[in-house]
Amino acid sequence: MKKEIFRRNLANTAIGVVFVVAVVIFVAAFFHLQRFHDLVFNFVNINRYIQWAVSVILLLIAWHLYQRKRLAWTICIVTLSASLVLHFVLHNHPIGIFIIICEAFALVALLICYNDFRRPFHRFSRAGNLSDKKKQLARDIVVKYGQNSSSYLALEDDKILFFGKEVDGVVAYGVVGNVVTVCGDPICAPEEFVQFLAEFKAFCAECSYECIFLGTTDVFIKQYEMLGYNHVKAGEEARFHLEEYQLAGGKMAKLRAQINHANKEVTTHEYKPVDNKDEEIEKGIDAVSNAWLEGKKSGQLGFSVGGVGLEDPMDRRYFYATNEEGKIVAFNVFLPYDNKKGYLADVTRRIPHAPGGVTEKLIFDGFMSLHEEGAEWGNMGMATLANVREEGQKEDATVKLLDFIYEKCNSFYGFKDLHLAKEKYSPTVWAPGYFVYSTKTITPEMAFAAITIQNPGGVKDFVLSSVKAHVKGT
């Protein structure tokens, strides 16, 4: 531990040197300090605008060094080495010697702390850019060990994948600023969860990331706590035990009526693109998607919600509904989890003015069809922020804030509407879901990252959608 603290302080000192040099160059550009100019820029004639540009570049490098990015480290090492050689050859002035000492210290310190600068360049580590072998490895791990209903979302192209070194496991995450946002739980064999989570935690620490997990289950809460993570209830997940699930009974009366109405106007089909691609069906599905997107008040959500995925369907299951003319009016995409013992109704889309009850019929028929193949559980995902107050739980500021958002901020996002929409299906179980985070409380930076990563439009998009809804209502 003492060695790690020393190395961290050494690296930060070297970064501080780079930062101070950048500030000095920036300030000196305002004055006619010819001797200083000659010493710093090795007697090369450079005007003040270029000096300012150099200082800004150094400031950016210092910032990315502070974030422990490997690319910034490489650029800095090359720059310092070249500058050190030139200063050593050309300078015999005391100030020049002082500059040489500073550069030499920064260079040596950064070299010593090489292993601390591990924050990767993420462009080529996304699921969509993996080799076929690596993608298949991720798929195998997800199907076999993904107990969380959102596990299959790890294979979406918007995810960055962290693979275990000592454990066969994968974590699906995204990065906003200095925050790693994880989709669901780490995926691995249950008995290896602590070891794998510790490996991922070390990765985040080495890269100076804070971390928040979205939509974790209660299965590994104790293991998170063992490694120093905190958690708060994030909402409730609607689960259906398919062996018991049926439309009979008073509590199912409304849903039964909607499905009976849809039965008169639409027919349900399953499309299996892996077995037989059909361009006409896919055109119909695309048309429904386009019509649905046009009618949305805000941008399309991602990260915690998947895409249609027809270009690479893998294990997804597709159910669609046609009207009497044979036109596709709605479709659902189901994602497997828990080794295909469960399926999540992930994507549900319909055209405007589709027959009433068509979505309900697709969900019920889809669950029943999957049950015939051996699926035990259906799942409609998380009702975010529903019932975040747990019995016996201390109501800290985070719980109060989440409850306030659920009660008062439905114009930004229909938290209550989402809960009611799932509630009408009468789930067998409302299972708790959690936010798990590496700090004592959820920080504003974490909250911003969680919003931004799920909606590319970020907070601005939620605000604009709220304003549009208000104007439309008036």
C-alpha positions as CSV (number, residue, x, y, z in Angstrom):
1,M,0.0,0.0,0.0
2,K,2.8,2.4,0.9
3,K,4.5,1.7,-2.5
4,E,1.2,2.5,-4.3
5,I,0.8,5.7,-2.4
6,F,4.4,6.7,-3.2
7,R,4.0,5.9,-6.8
8,R,0.7,7.8,-7.1
9,N,2.3,10.9,-5.4
10,L,5.3,10.6,-7.7
11,A,3.1,10.5,-10.8
12,N,1.0,13.4,-9.6
13,T,4.2,15.5,-8.9
14,A,5.4,14.8,-12.4
15,I,2.0,15.8,-13.8
16,G,2.2,19.0,-11.7
17,V,5.5,19.9,-13.3
18,V,4.0,19.6,-16.8
19,F,1.0,21.7,-15.6
20,V,3.3,24.4,-14.1
21,V,5.4,24.5,-17.3
22,A,2.2,25.0,-19.4
23,V,1.0,27.8,-17.2
24,V,4.4,29.6,-17.2
25,I,4.6,29.4,-21.0
26,F,1.1,30.7,-21.3
27,V,1.7,33.7,-19.0
28,A,5.2,34.4,-20.4
29,A,3.6,34.8,-23.9
30,F,2.0,38.1,-22.7
31,F,5.5,39.6,-22.0
32,H,8.6,40.2,-24.1
33,L,10.9,37.8,-22.3
34,Q,13.3,37.0,-25.0
35,R,15.8,35.1,-22.9
36,F,13.0,32.9,-21.4
37,H,11.7,32.3,-24.9
38,D,15.1,31.2,-26.1
39,L,15.7,28.9,-23.2
40,V,12.3,27.2,-23.4
41,F,12.0,27.0,-27.2
42,N,15.7,26.3,-28.0
43,F,16.3,29.6,-29.8
44,V,13.6,28.8,-32.4
45,N,11.7,31.9,-33.4
46,I,8.1,31.3,-32.2
47,N,5.5,34.0,-31.9
48,R,3.2,34.3,-28.9
49,Y,0.2,32.7,-30.6
50,I,2.2,29.5,-31.1
51,Q,3.4,29.8,-27.4
52,W,-0.2,29.9,-26.3
53,A,-1.1,26.9,-28.5
54,V,1.8,25.0,-27.0
55,S,0.7,25.8,-23.5
56,V,-2.9,24.7,-24.2
57,I,-1.6,21.4,-25.6
58,L,0.5,20.9,-22.5
59,L,-2.5,21.7,-20.3
60,L,-4.5,19.1,-22.2
61,I,-1.7,16.5,-21.9
62,A,-1.5,17.2,-18.1
63,W,-5.2,16.7,-17.8
64,H,-5.2,13.4,-19.6
65,L,-2.2,12.3,-17.6
66,Y,-4.2,13.0,-14.5
67,Q,-6.9,10.8,-15.9
68,R,-4.1,8.1,-16.3
69,K,-4.5,7.8,-20.1
70,R,-1.8,5.7,-21.7
71,L,-1.9,7.8,-25.0
72,A,-1.1,11.0,-23.1
73,W,1.7,9.3,-21.2
74,T,3.2,8.2,-24.6
75,I,3.0,11.7,-26.1
76,C,4.5,13.2,-22.9
77,I,7.4,10.8,-22.8
78,V,8.3,11.4,-26.5
79,T,8.0,15.2,-26.0
80,L,10.0,15.3,-22.8
81,S,12.8,13.1,-24.3
82,A,13.1,15.3,-27.4
83,S,13.1,18.5,-25.4
84,L,15.5,17.2,-22.9
85,V,18.1,16.3,-25.6
86,L,17.7,19.8,-27.2
87,H,18.0,21.6,-23.9
88,F,21.0,19.6,-22.8
89,V,22.8,20.3,-26.1
90,L,22.0,24.0,-26.4
91,H,21.8,25.3,-22.9
92,N,24.6,26.3,-20.5
93,H,22.6,29.0,-18.6
94,P,21.6,28.3,-15.0
95,I,17.9,28.7,-15.9
96,G,18.5,26.2,-18.7
97,I,20.0,23.8,-16.3
98,F,17.0,24.2,-14.0
99,I,14.7,23.4,-17.0
100,I,16.8,20.3,-17.7
101,I,16.4,19.1,-14.1
102,C,12.7,19.6,-14.1
103,E,12.2,17.8,-17.4
104,A,14.5,15.0,-16.3
105,F,12.6,14.5,-13.1
106,A,9.2,14.5,-14.9
107,L,10.5,12.0,-17.5
108,V,12.0,9.6,-14.9
109,A,9.0,9.8,-12.6
110,L,6.6,9.0,-15.5
111,L,8.8,6.1,-16.6
112,I,8.8,4.7,-13.0
113,C,5.0,5.1,-12.9
114,Y,4.5,3.5,-16.3
115,N,2.0,0.9,-15.0
116,D,-0.2,3.6,-13.4
117,F,-1.2,5.0,-16.8
118,R,-3.5,2.3,-18.0
119,R,-6.7,4.1,-19.0
120,P,-7.2,2.5,-22.5
121,F,-8.2,4.1,-25.8
122,H,-11.7,2.7,-26.0
123,R,-12.5,3.1,-29.7
124,F,-11.4,-0.5,-30.5
125,S,-12.6,-2.2,-27.4
126,R,-16.3,-1.9,-28.1
127,A,-18.4,-5.0,-28.6
128,G,-19.0,-4.1,-32.2
129,N,-15.2,-3.9,-32.9
130,L,-14.2,-7.2,-31.3
131,S,-12.8,-10.0,-33.4
132,D,-15.2,-12.9,-34.1
133,K,-13.3,-15.1,-31.6
134,K,-13.5,-12.4,-28.8
135,K,-17.2,-11.7,-29.6
136,Q,-18.0,-15.4,-29.4
137,L,-16.2,-15.7,-26.1
138,A,-18.3,-12.8,-24.7
139,R,-21.5,-14.4,-26.1
140,D,-20.6,-17.8,-24.5
141,I,-20.0,-16.2,-21.1
142,V,-23.1,-14.1,-21.3
143,V,-25.4,-17.0,-22.2
144,K,-23.9,-19.3,-19.6
145,Y,-23.5,-17.0,-16.6
146,G,-25.7,-14.0,-17.2
147,Q,-28.2,-14.2,-14.3
148,N,-29.1,-10.5,-14.6
149,S,-32.0,-9.9,-17.1
150,S,-29.9,-7.1,-18.8
151,S,-26.8,-9.4,-19.3
152,Y,-27.4,-9.9,-23.0
153,L,-27.1,-6.2,-23.5
154,A,-23.3,-6.7,-23.0
155,L,-23.2,-7.8,-26.7
156,E,-24.7,-4.5,-28.0
157,D,-22.3,-2.4,-30.0
158,D,-22.4,0.6,-27.6
159,K,-20.7,-1.4,-24.8
160,I,-17.0,-1.6,-23.9
161,L,-16.1,-5.0,-22.7
162,F,-13.7,-5.8,-19.9
163,F,-12.5,-9.5,-19.9
164,G,-11.1,-11.2,-16.8
165,K,-7.5,-12.3,-16.8
166,E,-7.7,-14.9,-14.1
167,V,-11.5,-15.5,-14.5
168,D,-13.7,-16.3,-17.5
169,G,-15.9,-13.2,-17.1
170,V,-17.0,-10.0,-18.8
171,V,-18.1,-6.6,-17.7
172,A,-20.1,-4.4,-20.1
173,Y,-19.5,-0.7,-19.4
174,G,-19.3,2.8,-20.9
175,V,-17.3,5.9,-19.9
176,V,-18.4,9.4,-19.4
177,G,-15.7,11.7,-18.1
178,N,-14.1,10.0,-15.1
179,V,-17.0,7.7,-14.5
180,V,-17.3,4.0,-15.6
181,T,-21.0,3.1,-15.9
182,V,-21.7,-0.7,-15.9
183,C,-24.7,-2.3,-17.4
184,G,-26.0,-4.8,-14.8
185,D,-23.7,-7.1,-12.8
186,P,-20.3,-8.5,-13.8
187,I,-20.9,-11.8,-15.6
188,C,-19.0,-14.8,-14.5
189,A,-19.4,-18.1,-12.5
190,P,-21.1,-17.2,-9.2
191,E,-18.2,-18.8,-7.2
192,E,-15.7,-16.5,-8.9
193,F,-17.7,-13.3,-8.6
194,V,-15.6,-11.8,-5.8
195,Q,-12.3,-12.5,-7.6
196,F,-13.6,-11.1,-10.9
197,L,-15.1,-8.0,-9.2
198,A,-11.8,-7.3,-7.4
199,E,-10.0,-7.5,-10.7
200,F,-12.4,-5.0,-12.3
201,K,-12.2,-2.7,-9.2
202,A,-8.4,-2.7,-9.5
203,F,-8.7,-1.8,-13.2
204,C,-11.0,1.2,-12.3
205,A,-8.5,2.3,-9.6
206,E,-5.5,2.1,-11.9
207,C,-7.3,4.2,-14.4
208,S,-8.6,6.7,-11.8
209,Y,-12.2,5.9,-12.6
210,E,-15.2,6.2,-10.3
211,C,-17.7,3.5,-10.9
212,I,-21.5,3.0,-10.8
213,F,-23.4,-0.2,-11.7
214,L,-26.9,0.3,-13.1
215,G,-29.6,-2.3,-12.5
216,T,-27.8,-4.9,-10.4
217,T,-29.8,-7.7,-8.8
218,D,-29.8,-8.6,-5.1
219,V,-27.9,-11.8,-5.8
220,F,-24.4,-10.3,-5.2
221,I,-25.1,-7.4,-2.9
222,K,-23.1,-9.0,0.0
223,Q,-20.2,-9.5,-2.4
224,Y,-20.2,-5.9,-3.5
225,E,-20.3,-4.8,0.2
226,M,-17.3,-7.1,0.9
227,L,-15.2,-5.1,-1.6
228,G,-16.2,-1.7,-0.3
229,Y,-19.0,-0.8,-2.6
230,N,-22.2,1.0,-1.5
231,H,-25.7,0.5,-2.9
232,V,-29.2,2.0,-2.9
233,K,-32.4,0.5,-4.3
234,A,-32.9,1.7,-7.8
235,G,-36.4,0.3,-8.5
236,E,-38.2,-3.0,-9.0
237,E,-38.1,-5.5,-11.8
238,A,-41.3,-7.2,-13.1
239,R,-40.8,-11.0,-13.2
240,F,-43.2,-13.7,-14.3
241,H,-43.0,-17.3,-13.3
242,L,-44.3,-18.8,-16.6
243,E,-45.4,-22.1,-15.1
244,E,-48.0,-20.2,-13.0
245,Y,-48.7,-17.2,-15.3
246,Q,-52.1,-17.2,-16.9
247,L,-54.9,-14.8,-17.9
248,A,-57.6,-16.2,-15.6
249,G,-58.6,-14.4,-12.4
250,G,-59.9,-11.0,-11.4
251,K,-56.6,-9.2,-11.3
252,M,-56.0,-10.1,-14.9
253,A,-59.4,-8.9,-16.1
254,K,-58.1,-5.6,-17.7
255,L,-55.1,-7.3,-19.4
256,R,-57.4,-10.2,-20.6
257,A,-59.8,-7.7,-22.1
258,Q,-57.0,-6.0,-24.0
259,I,-55.6,-9.2,-25.4
260,N,-59.1,-10.5,-26.4
261,H,-59.6,-7.3,-28.3
262,A,-56.3,-7.7,-30.1
263,N,-57.1,-11.3,-30.9
264,K,-59.9,-10.1,-33.2
265,E,-57.6,-7.8,-35.2
266,V,-54.1,-9.2,-35.2
267,T,-52.2,-12.4,-35.4
268,T,-48.9,-13.2,-33.7
269,H,-45.9,-14.8,-35.5
270,E,-42.3,-15.6,-34.6
271,Y,-39.6,-14.6,-37.0
272,K,-36.3,-16.6,-36.8
273,P,-33.7,-14.7,-38.9
274,V,-30.9,-17.1,-37.9
275,D,-32.8,-20.0,-39.6
276,N,-34.3,-18.1,-42.6
277,K,-33.8,-14.4,-43.4
278,D,-36.9,-12.8,-44.9
279,E,-36.4,-9.3,-46.4
280,E,-40.1,-8.5,-46.4
281,I,-40.5,-9.2,-42.8
282,E,-37.4,-7.2,-41.9
283,K,-38.7,-4.3,-44.0
284,G,-41.9,-4.4,-42.1
285,I,-40.1,-4.4,-38.7
286,D,-37.9,-1.5,-39.9
287,A,-41.1,0.4,-40.9
288,V,-42.6,-0.1,-37.4
289,S,-39.3,1.1,-35.8
290,N,-39.2,4.2,-38.0
291,A,-42.8,5.1,-37.2
292,W,-42.2,4.5,-33.5
293,L,-39.1,6.6,-33.4
294,E,-40.8,9.5,-35.2
295,G,-43.5,9.6,-32.5
296,K,-41.0,9.6,-29.5
297,K,-40.9,12.8,-27.5
298,S,-37.2,12.4,-26.7
299,G,-34.2,10.7,-28.3
300,Q,-33.8,7.0,-28.5
301,L,-32.6,5.5,-25.2
302,G,-29.7,3.1,-25.2
303,F,-27.2,1.3,-23.0
304,S,-29.9,-0.2,-20.6
305,V,-32.2,-0.8,-23.6
306,G,-31.1,-2.8,-26.6
307,G,-31.6,-2.3,-30.3
308,V,-33.5,-4.5,-32.8
309,G,-30.3,-6.2,-33.8
310,L,-31.5,-7.9,-37.1
311,E,-28.0,-7.4,-38.6
312,D,-26.6,-9.9,-36.1
313,P,-29.6,-11.5,-34.3
314,M,-27.6,-14.2,-32.4
315,D,-29.9,-15.5,-29.6
316,R,-32.5,-12.8,-29.8
317,R,-36.1,-13.9,-30.3
318,Y,-38.5,-11.9,-32.5
319,F,-42.3,-11.9,-32.3
320,Y,-44.4,-9.7,-34.6
321,A,-48.1,-9.0,-35.2
322,T,-49.9,-8.5,-38.5
323,N,-53.3,-7.1,-39.1
324,E,-56.0,-8.5,-41.4
325,E,-54.2,-7.1,-44.5
326,G,-50.9,-8.8,-43.5
327,K,-49.2,-5.6,-42.5
328,I,-46.8,-5.7,-39.6
329,V,-48.1,-3.3,-36.9
330,A,-46.0,-4.2,-33.9
331,F,-43.1,-6.4,-32.8
332,N,-41.1,-7.3,-29.7
333,V,-37.6,-8.5,-29.2
334,F,-36.8,-10.9,-26.3
335,L,-33.3,-11.4,-24.8
336,P,-32.2,-14.5,-23.0
337,Y,-30.6,-14.6,-19.6
338,D,-29.8,-17.2,-16.9
339,N,-28.7,-19.8,-19.5
340,K,-32.0,-19.2,-21.4
341,K,-34.1,-20.0,-18.4
342,G,-35.5,-16.5,-18.6
343,Y,-36.3,-14.0,-21.3
344,L,-36.5,-10.2,-21.1
345,A,-39.1,-8.3,-23.2
346,D,-36.5,-5.7,-24.2
347,V,-37.7,-3.9,-27.4
348,T,-41.5,-3.3,-27.7
349,R,-42.6,-1.2,-30.7
350,R,-45.8,-0.5,-32.5
351,I,-47.0,1.9,-35.2
352,P,-49.3,4.8,-34.2
353,H,-53.0,3.8,-34.1
354,A,-52.1,0.1,-34.0
355,P,-55.0,-2.1,-32.8
356,G,-55.5,-1.8,-29.0
357,G,-53.9,-4.6,-26.9
358,V,-51.3,-5.6,-29.6
359,T,-48.3,-5.0,-27.4
360,E,-49.9,-6.9,-24.5
361,K,-50.8,-9.8,-26.8
362,L,-47.2,-9.9,-28.2
363,I,-45.7,-10.0,-24.7
364,F,-48.1,-12.7,-23.4
365,D,-47.9,-14.9,-26.6
366,G,-44.1,-14.5,-26.6
367,F,-43.7,-15.5,-23.0
368,M,-46.0,-18.5,-23.5
369,S,-44.1,-19.7,-26.7
370,L,-40.8,-19.4,-24.9
371,H,-42.2,-21.3,-21.9
372,E,-43.1,-24.2,-24.2
373,E,-39.4,-24.4,-25.1
374,G,-38.4,-24.6,-21.4
375,A,-38.1,-21.0,-20.3
376,E,-39.1,-20.6,-16.6
377,W,-39.2,-16.8,-16.3
378,G,-40.4,-13.9,-18.3
379,N,-39.2,-10.4,-17.5
380,M,-40.3,-6.9,-18.4
381,G,-37.3,-5.1,-16.9
382,M,-36.8,-2.5,-14.3
383,A,-39.4,0.1,-13.2
384,T,-36.8,2.6,-12.3
385,L,-37.0,4.4,-9.0
386,A,-40.2,2.6,-8.0
387,N,-40.4,2.0,-4.2
388,V,-36.8,2.9,-3.5
389,R,-37.6,3.1,0.3
390,E,-36.7,-0.3,1.7
391,E,-38.0,-1.5,5.1
392,G,-35.3,-1.1,7.8
393,Q,-33.1,1.0,5.5
394,K,-31.6,4.2,6.7
395,E,-33.1,7.0,4.6
396,D,-30.1,9.0,3.6
397,A,-29.9,11.9,1.2
398,T,-29.6,9.6,-1.8
399,V,-32.8,7.7,-1.0
400,K,-34.7,10.9,-0.4
401,L,-33.4,12.4,-3.7
402,L,-34.4,9.3,-5.7
403,D,-37.9,9.2,-4.1
404,F,-38.3,12.9,-4.9
405,I,-37.4,12.4,-8.5
406,Y,-39.9,9.5,-8.8
407,E,-42.7,11.6,-7.3
408,K,-42.0,15.0,-8.8
409,C,-40.0,14.6,-12.0
410,N,-42.4,12.6,-14.2
411,S,-42.5,15.3,-16.8
412,F,-38.8,14.6,-17.6
413,Y,-39.3,10.8,-17.7
414,G,-42.4,8.8,-17.0
415,F,-41.2,6.8,-14.0
416,K,-44.7,6.3,-12.6
417,D,-46.2,5.6,-16.0
418,L,-43.5,2.9,-16.6
419,H,-44.3,1.3,-13.2
420,L,-48.0,1.3,-13.9
421,A,-47.5,-0.1,-17.4
422,K,-45.7,-3.1,-16.0
423,E,-48.0,-3.4,-13.0
424,K,-51.0,-4.1,-15.2
425,Y,-49.4,-7.4,-16.3
426,S,-49.6,-8.6,-12.7
427,P,-46.0,-9.8,-12.3
428,T,-45.4,-12.9,-10.1
429,V,-42.6,-11.1,-8.4
430,W,-41.4,-7.5,-8.0
431,A,-37.7,-8.1,-7.5
432,P,-35.5,-5.2,-6.2
433,G,-32.8,-3.7,-8.4
434,Y,-29.9,-1.6,-7.2
435,F,-27.5,1.1,-8.0
436,V,-24.0,0.0,-6.8
437,Y,-21.3,2.6,-6.6
438,S,-17.7,3.0,-5.5
439,T,-18.1,6.2,-3.5
440,K,-20.0,6.9,-0.2
441,T,-22.9,8.4,-2.1
442,I,-23.9,8.8,-5.8
443,T,-22.0,11.9,-6.9
444,P,-23.4,14.5,-9.3
445,E,-20.7,13.3,-11.8
446,M,-22.1,9.8,-11.6
447,A,-25.7,10.9,-12.0
448,F,-24.7,12.9,-15.1
449,A,-22.8,10.0,-16.5
450,A,-25.8,7.6,-15.9
451,I,-28.2,10.0,-17.7
452,T,-25.8,10.8,-20.6
453,I,-24.8,7.2,-21.3
454,Q,-28.5,6.1,-21.6
455,N,-29.5,9.1,-23.7
456,P,-26.9,10.7,-26.1
457,G,-28.9,13.9,-25.8
458,G,-28.2,13.9,-22.1
459,V,-30.0,16.2,-19.6
460,K,-30.7,18.6,-22.4
461,D,-32.9,16.1,-24.2
462,F,-34.9,15.4,-21.1
463,V,-35.4,19.1,-20.5
464,L,-36.5,19.7,-24.1
465,S,-38.9,16.7,-24.1
466,S,-40.4,18.1,-20.9
467,V,-40.9,21.5,-22.4
468,K,-42.5,20.0,-25.6
469,A,-44.8,17.9,-23.5
470,H,-45.8,21.0,-21.5
471,V,-46.4,23.1,-24.6
472,K,-48.4,20.3,-26.2
473,G,-50.5,20.0,-23.1
474,T,-51.4,23.7,-23.1
